[in-house]
Amino acid sequence: MTMPFYVSPEQIIKDKADYARKGIARGRSVVVMQYDGGILFVAENPSRALHKISEIYDRIAFAAVGKYNEFENLRVAGVRYADLRGFSYDRADVTSRGLANAYAQTLGTVFTEAQKPYEVEIIVAEVGPDQASDQLYRLTFDGSVGDEHGFVAMGGASEAISGQLQALWQADLALPAALRMAVDALAEHGGQGPRTLDEKQLEVAVLERTRPRRAFRRIVGEQLASLLRDE
């Protein structure tokens, strides 16, 4: 007679969490940081087609690390959620908090009910009329939500990057200084040792506080290179 194979719920949850963490840790890191004119997004990402940073709605953006097809599904779902809510009610009713709650429910359900959890970590950011009104929400693979301030790092080297930024970040940083600070932290901790990252290896975007309606703007090419040189 064969004895039934039993695994405790605690062990199942632990195994799922370990699996998701290992998958996320293999990915290149992303930094999201407040600066004096809005919110900056910086990802180590040499691909021009597969974005880690994307616009969701007027003043809301999304950044992610982990498995691309999984966070791309979340991004598309977030755009649909925002469009439907804005169309059905009012554009002002589309908020980063509402979107973060929707993502938390999805991630939590997948983590508890599916055999394999999502190997993703995401940030939902919304730029406000002033820095105190900015909102940064970090969501982990199990649906946990953290309300962040100042800056947040995700990915394999997130703890080391956060430690470096903790000592340097200030609320009144100009865009070039904030960008170089984020890139320096990614270059220092994202590989086997300190490296140099140029504009071809980076994906950069901002939510600009003063832009009317659609605040999201990508920074690419020569504009990105000149910012890195602080010209």
C-alpha positions in Angstrom: 0.0 0.0 0.0 1.4 3.4 -1.0 1.2 6.1 1.5 -0.2 9.5 0.2 2.4 12.1 -0.4 1.8 15.1 1.9 3.4 18.6 1.9 2.3 21.1 4.5 0.7 24.4 3.3 3.6 26.3 5.0 6.2 24.3 2.9 4.2 24.9 -0.3 4.1 28.7 0.3 7.8 28.8 1.2 8.8 26.8 -1.9 6.7 29.2 -4.1 8.3 32.3 -2.5 11.8 30.9 -2.9 11.1 30.0 -6.5 9.8 33.5 -7.3 12.7 35.2 -5.5 15.3 33.2 -7.4 13.7 34.1 -10.7 13.5 37.8 -9.9 17.1 37.9 -8.6 18.4 36.7 -12.0 17.0 39.9 -13.6 18.8 43.2 -14.1 17.8 45.9 -11.6 15.5 48.9 -11.9 15.6 52.2 -9.9 12.6 54.5 -9.5 13.5 57.9 -7.9 11.8 61.2 -7.1 13.6 64.3 -8.3 12.8 68.0 -8.2 10.7 67.9 -11.4 8.9 64.5 -11.0 9.7 60.8 -10.9 12.7 59.2 -12.7 12.8 55.5 -14.0 16.1 53.9 -14.8 16.5 50.3 -15.9 19.5 48.4 -17.2 18.0 47.1 -20.4 19.8 46.9 -23.7 16.7 45.9 -25.6 14.9 48.6 -27.5 11.8 46.5 -28.0 11.1 44.8 -24.7 10.4 47.6 -22.2 10.7 47.3 -18.5 9.2 50.9 -18.1 5.9 51.9 -19.6 3.2 54.5 -19.4 -0.1 53.3 -17.9 -2.3 56.5 -17.9 -2.1 60.3 -17.8 0.2 60.6 -14.8 0.9 57.0 -14.0 3.7 54.7 -15.0 4.8 51.2 -14.4 8.3 49.6 -14.0 9.0 45.9 -13.6 11.7 43.2 -13.2 11.5 39.5 -13.6 9.9 37.4 -16.3 9.0 39.6 -19.3 5.9 37.8 -20.5 4.4 37.8 -17.0 4.9 41.5 -16.2 3.9 42.4 -19.8 0.5 40.7 -19.1 0.2 42.8 -15.9 1.1 46.0 -17.8 -1.6 45.3 -20.5 -4.2 44.5 -17.8 -3.3 47.7 -16.0 -3.8 49.8 -19.2 -7.2 48.2 -19.8 -8.2 48.8 -16.2 -7.2 52.4 -16.4 -8.9 53.0 -19.7 -12.1 51.3 -18.7 -12.2 53.2 -15.4 -11.4 56.6 -17.0 -14.0 56.0 -19.7 -16.8 54.7 -17.3 -16.3 57.4 -14.6 -13.8 60.2 -15.0 -10.1 60.5 -15.8 -9.4 61.7 -12.2 -10.8 58.4 -10.9 -7.8 56.5 -12.3 -5.3 56.5 -9.5 -2.1 54.6 -8.8 -3.6 53.4 -5.5 -6.5 51.8 -7.3 -4.2 50.2 -9.8 -1.8 48.9 -7.1 -4.8 47.3 -5.3 -5.9 45.6 -8.6 -2.4 44.3 -9.2 -2.1 43.1 -5.6 -5.3 41.1 -5.9 -4.1 39.5 -9.2 -0.6 38.7 -7.8 -2.0 37.3 -4.6 -4.5 35.1 -6.3 -1.9 33.7 -8.7 0.5 33.1 -5.8 -2.0 31.2 -3.7 -4.0 29.3 -6.3 -1.7 28.7 -9.3 1.0 26.0 -9.3 3.7 28.5 -10.3 3.8 32.1 -9.0 4.6 35.1 -11.1 8.4 35.8 -11.1 7.9 39.5 -11.1 8.2 42.6 -8.9 6.6 45.9 -10.1 6.3 49.5 -9.2 3.3 51.7 -9.9 4.2 55.4 -9.7 2.0 58.5 -10.0 3.3 62.1 -10.2 1.4 64.7 -8.2 1.3 68.5 -8.3 4.2 68.6 -5.7 6.7 66.1 -4.4 4.7 65.3 -1.3 1.8 64.2 -3.5 3.9 61.7 -5.5 3.0 58.1 -5.0 5.2 55.0 -5.3 3.8 51.6 -4.7 6.0 48.5 -4.8 4.3 45.1 -5.4 6.0 41.8 -4.8 5.2 38.4 -6.3 2.8 37.4 -3.5 0.7 40.6 -3.8 2.3 42.5 -0.9 2.2 46.3 -1.4 4.7 48.7 0.0 4.2 52.5 0.0 7.6 53.9 -0.9 9.1 57.4 -0.6 12.2 59.0 -2.2 13.5 56.0 -4.2 13.0 52.3 -4.6 15.2 49.6 -6.3 14.1 46.2 -7.6 15.9 43.1 -9.0 18.8 41.0 -8.1 21.0 43.8 -6.6 18.2 45.8 -5.0 19.5 45.7 -1.4 23.0 46.9 -2.4 21.6 49.6 -4.7 19.2 50.8 -2.0 22.0 51.0 0.5 24.0 53.2 -1.8 21.1 55.5 -2.7 20.1 55.8 1.0 23.4 57.7 1.7 23.1 60.0 -1.3 19.5 60.7 -2.2 18.0 64.2 -1.5 14.5 65.5 -2.3 15.8 68.5 -4.4 17.9 66.6 -6.9 17.9 67.9 -10.4 17.3 65.4 -13.2 20.9 65.0 -14.4 22.2 64.4 -10.8 19.4 62.0 -10.1 20.0 60.1 -13.3 23.8 59.8 -12.7 23.1 58.7 -9.1 20.8 55.9 -10.3 23.1 54.8 -13.1 26.2 54.8 -10.8 24.3 52.5 -8.4 23.2 50.2 -11.1 26.7 50.1 -12.6 28.3 49.4 -9.2 26.1 46.6 -8.1 24.3 45.1 -11.1 27.0 42.8 -12.4 30.0 40.8 -11.3 31.8 44.1 -10.4 31.8 47.8 -11.1 31.1 48.6 -14.7 30.3 51.6 -16.9 26.8 51.8 -18.4 26.1 54.0 -21.4 22.9 55.1 -23.1 22.7 52.0 -25.2 22.5 49.8 -22.1 19.8 51.9 -20.3 16.1 52.4 -20.5 15.2 55.8 -19.0 11.9 57.6 -18.7 10.3 60.3 -16.5 6.9 61.4 -15.2 7.3 65.2 -15.5 5.3 67.2 -13.0 4.7 70.2 -15.3 3.6 68.3 -18.5 -0.1 68.7 -19.2 -2.2 65.6 -18.9 0.3 62.9 -20.2 3.3 63.3 -17.9 5.3 60.3 -19.2 8.3 60.9 -21.5 11.1 58.5 -22.6 14.6 59.8 -22.7 16.7 58.2 -25.4 19.6 58.7 -27.7 21.7 61.8 -27.7 19.4 63.5 -25.1 20.1 60.6 -22.7 23.8 60.7 -23.5 24.1 64.4 -22.8 22.2 64.0 -19.5 24.7 61.4 -18.5 27.5 63.8 -19.3 25.4 66.6 -17.6 25.6 68.9 -20.6 
